[in-house]
Amino acid sequence: MPASPSTARAINDRFALKLLQDEGPLTAGQLKTLTGLSRPSVADLVERLQGAGLITVVGETGAQRRGPNARLYGIVADRAHLAALDVRTQGVSVVVADLVGTTLAEATLPIDGDATGTEPAVEQAVALLERTARAAGARRLHSVGIGAPGLIDPATGELRHTTGLPAWHRRLVAALQERLPATVLVENETNLAAVAEQRLGAARDRDTFVLLWLGHGVGAALVLDGKLRRGASGGAGEIGFLPVPGTAGLPSATDCGGGFHSLAGAAAIGELAARHGIPTAGDTSAAAGVRAALAAGRAGEPFLDALAAHLAVGAAAVTAILDPGCVVLGGESGHAGGAALAARVADRLAAMSPLRTEVRAGELGDAAVLRGALLAARDVVQDDVFAPQN
């Protein structure tokens, strides 16, 4: 059954807006070529979108012949504003952007919830968001995306209580939902990093892949057939709890010690670097040993080989079950290790598994969480603002 004229118009409008989002400002002639619509249909489309306040003339092409087709049309970027938060154990980072995702202001604040208590920590984080929004000139935020460690309840979309995470994390999400006239969505940080790597980074050409997150802790995100898979309880990818050889014991329901976390967490990588004589100058970040080993040249190769052997254990378990064809080493350590570490992991994985699996270094590093939260918020605001006009 063919679409009704109103439905066809709505489909064409959304397609044109997506083209303007992805390609930037376009002329009516370029829209005609890219959409396959007739010249009169494109003229009607442009008039509709201008009337709705969604697009405007932003300039002209360099063509000698001036006229309607030489005008460049772009999305009205300040039609709505959005924000993204990356909530970590010891702090929060904020970005405020416009409708097309251009960053307008950003800020980071260390927060020690243990020292200040839950409510003061929440107030500090909320105040940071409010200050950053004012600095961006955003009077009102339409959507706020939050990336946080822990499990997200797939039924409610809420951050679940998880042993070892600060209490202010859950309270912050609730406070923003209560106090902001905005859509507030929260997602596991590793899942958001995978979204960012798929749309902006190392997995742009992949519909199916696994992101192995190597930060303070470890995690995995599963993208299968183009869709992020969260699992029945939101715990898909909690690879830190994976029982593996080479650890002192087994993990428990409340402690991932003895699991893959004991091989690939920041503390484990730091200890491995120390055993191989890799100096980190007191830097306790997950990537410090990796960067130092790469800088050491041949002297750092034994450490990189040992780290790759650890990472391959977790990667082999994931690939044996999912056969994703591609594993992306994300987070600060995966990004810092680059192609050198990825190649070592690929070699060891090939020796352990009959399944052909490409291993890539993440391109976005630690920034992937914030970028993913921004993409999630942008999707929400565009779904609303770009909806067919009545």
N, C-alpha and C positions, 0 to 999 in steps of 0.2 A: 504494500500500500504506500503510495507516494506521500511524502511529507506535505503538510498543509503550508500555504504561503507564509504564515506567521512562524511556523517551526523552521522552515527553510531560511527565513531571514535571520532568525536567532542563531542558527548554525553558522551561517555565513558571517554574522557579526563576530561571533566568538573566534572563528577561524582567522578573521582579519586582525582582531586584537592580539591573538597569539603570534601572528606574523610580526606585528609591530613590536611586541614584547621581545621576540627572539632576534629579529633582524634590525630593529631600530627604526627611525623615521623612513617612510616610503612615500613615493608619489602614487597618485591614482593609477597611473599607467603600470607601475610595478605591482600594485595590488591586483590589477586586472590580470597580469601575467601569472602571478603566484597563486591566485584563487581560481583562475579559469572562468571567472564570471564575465558577463558582457559589460561593455562600457556603461550603459544605462544602469545596470544593477550595481556596479561599483559606485557610480555617482549617488544613487539612492543610499547605499550603505554608508558612504562618507557623510552624507547629510544627516542620516539617523544618528551616527556615532557623535558627530559634532553637536547635534541638538541635545543629546543625552549628556553632554559635557565630558565625554570619555576621550575624545581626540581633538586636536587643534592643529592649526598650521604652525610649524616650528621653523620654517625656512623655505628656501627654494633650491632646486638643483642648479647646476652650472650650465644648463642647456641654453643655447642662444635664443631659441623660440620660447617666449614666456607665455604662460597660460595656465589653466587649471591643473593640467597634468604635471606642470613643473613645480607645483607646490609640494612641500614635504609635510606629511601628516605624522604626528607622534602622539603617544598616549599622554594624557594630562597627569603628570606624575604626582602632583600634590593633591590629587583628588582624595587620597587616603594615605595614612601613615601606619607603619607597623614596627614592631620591635622583636628582637630575639635576645634571649638570655642563655648563657652557658653557666650553669650552677655547679660549682665544684665543692669539694669538701672544705676548702679554706678560702673560698671567695666566689665572686660572680663577675661575669663580663656581659656588657650590654651593647647592642647596636640598634639604632633607630634608622629606618629607611623609608623611602617613598613607595608609591604604588608599583613601580617597576623594579624595586629592589636596590636602588642606588643608596649607598650608605650616606647618611647625613650627619650623624654624630655617633661616637662610641666611647666607652669608658670601662675601666676595670677597677674593682675594689676588693682588697683582701678582707675577709670576714672570719674571725675566730669565734665560732658559735660557743665553744666550750668556755671561752673567757667572758663573752658578753651575755650569754643566755639566749634562749630562742627568740623571744620577742624583740630585743634590741637588734639581733642579727637580721630578723625579718625587716624591721624598720630601716636599717641601713641599706638593704637591697632594694626595697621599694623606693626609698629616697633617691638612690642612684638612678633607677629607671626614670623617675620623674624629672630629675635634673637633666638627664641625657635627652629626654623628649623635648624639654624646653630649649635646650641648646640646638636641637634640630629644627626648631620652629614648628613642632607638631602640637597643635592645641588638643588634639584627641587622637588616641591610638585606636585603630580599628581591630587589630589582631596582635597577639603576643605569643610567640613560640618559645618554649622553654625546653632545653636539653638538660637532663639530670641523670646521675647514676642511679641505679635501682630498677625495680620492676614497675611497669605501668599496667594497671588492671585493664585488660582489653574490654571489659564490660562497661566500666565507668570512666575510663580515661584518666584515672587518678593515680598519683604516685603512691605505691604501697609502702607500708612500713617495712624496712629492711634493716636487719641487725648490722651495725657498724656505720650507718649513714647518719649524718647530723639531723636532729629533730627539726631544725629550722628549714630544711629543704621542703618537707611536706607542708609546714605552716606557710612558707612563702607562696607556694602554689595556691593554697586556699585563700591567702590574703589578697593576692592579685585578682583572683576570681571574684572576691567579695567587693573589692574597692575600685576596680577599673570598669568603666563602661565599654568593655572590649571583649572579644572572643579570646580566651586564654586556653592554649592547648599545651600539654606536656608530653614529652616522648623521651624514651631512653636515649642517652647520649650516643651510644654506639650505633643505634639505628639511624639517628640523624646524621652521623658521620658517613654512614653508607649511602644515604640519600644524596649527600653533597658530593661524594666521590663518584656516584653514578651520573649525576647531572652536570658536574663541573670539573671532575678530577679524573682519576686513573681508570675508572670503569665506565666511561662515556659510551663505549662501544659494546657494553655487556648487559644483557637482560638477566643473566644468571651469574651470580658470583657470591663469594663470602668475604666479608671484611673482618680481618683479625685485628682487633684494637689493642694497641700496645702503648698504654699510658701508665698512670699510677697503678691501675689494676689492668686486668685483661678482660676482653669480652669479644663476642663475635656478633655480626649482623648478617642475616640471610636474605638475599634478594633472589627470588626464584621466579622466572618467567616475568620479569619486570615488576614484581610486587614484593614489598617488604613483608616478611613472615615473622609474626610475633609469638606464635605458639598459643596453646590453650589458656595459659595463665600469664602470658606476657613474658615468659622466661626463656624463649628461644634464643640461643646464643650465650647463655650463662656458662661460658666455657671455662671460667676460672674454677668451677666446681668439678670439672672433668677429672676423674681418676686417671692418672698416668704413671708410667714407670719413671724412676729416677727421683722420686720424692721420699720423704721420711715416713709418710703414713698415708691416710685417706682423708678426704674432706668430710665434713659433716653438714647437716642442714643449716647450721648457723656459722660455719667457718670454712672458707675455701682453702685454708692451709692444708697442704698435702695434695691439693688438686693442681691443675695446670697453672694456677696463679703462682704456685711455689717454684715454677720453672721460668715464668715469663713476666711476672709482675715487676714493678720498678725496683723493689728491694732485692729481688732475685737477680735482676740484671746488674744491679750495683755490686752485689756480692761476687757475681761471676767476673765482673771487671776487676775487682780487687784481687781475686785469686790469680788472674792473669797479669797482674802488675800494671793495669791500665789506670793512670792517674785521672781523677775527675775533679781535682781542686775543690773538694768539698761540695760539689754540685750533686744533689740527691735526686735530680729529675731522672725520668726513665731513659731519656736519650743521652745523658751525659757520657756514659761509658761507650755508647755507639759512636758518638762524635769523636771522642778521644781516640778510639781504636782506629777509626778511619784516618785521623790526622797522624797516627803513629806509623802508618804505612805497613810494611811487612811485619813489624813488631806487633801490630794489632790483629793480624790475621788469625792467630790461634783463638783469640777471644771471639772474633766474628764467626769462626767455624763452630765453636762451642755453642754460641747463642743460636746459630742457625739450626743446630741439632736439637736444641730445646724447642724452638718454634715449630720445627717440622713434626714433632710428636703431636702437638695440638692440631696442626694443619692436616696431618694424616687421618686423625680421627674424624674430623669434619668431612673430608673428601670421601672417606670410605662410606659414609652414610648418605651424603648429598650429591656427590659427583658434580660439583659446580663448574668445573672446567677452569676456574680462575679464583685465586685467593689474593686479596689485596692486603698488604701489611700497612695498616693505618696507624693513627696516633703519632705522637712525637718520635717514638723509636723507629717505627716503620718508615716514616718520612726521612729521619736522619740517616738510616741505614741505606736508603736509596737502592739503586740497581745492584750494588755490590752485595748487600745483605739479601735482597730478593733472589739473586742468582744462587747464592749458597743454600737458601731454604729450598729452592726449586730442585737443586741437585739431590739434596737429602730426601726430599719428598718423593722424587722419582725412584730412588733406591728402595723406598719403603712401600710404595703403592703402585699397582699396575695401571691406575687411572691417570691419564694424561691431564696434568693440571698446570696451568701457567701461574706463576707467582709474580706479582707486581708490587712496587713500592707505591704507597699512597702519595698523592700529589699535594694534599691540603694540610697534612700534619695535624697539629693540635687545633687549628682553626676550623677543622671540618665540622665540629659540633655546632659552633655558632653559625656557620654558613648553612648547615642543614636546618637549624631552627628558623633561620631567616627565610629559607625556601618554603618551609611548612607554613609559616605565617603568611607569606606572599600568596601561596596557593589559596588559603582561606579568604583573604581579602579580595583576590581577583575573582574567585567563584561568586562572591557576593556582588562586587561592584560591576563585574562584567555580565551579570545576569540580564536576561532580556528585559527591556523596559516596557512597562505597561502603558 
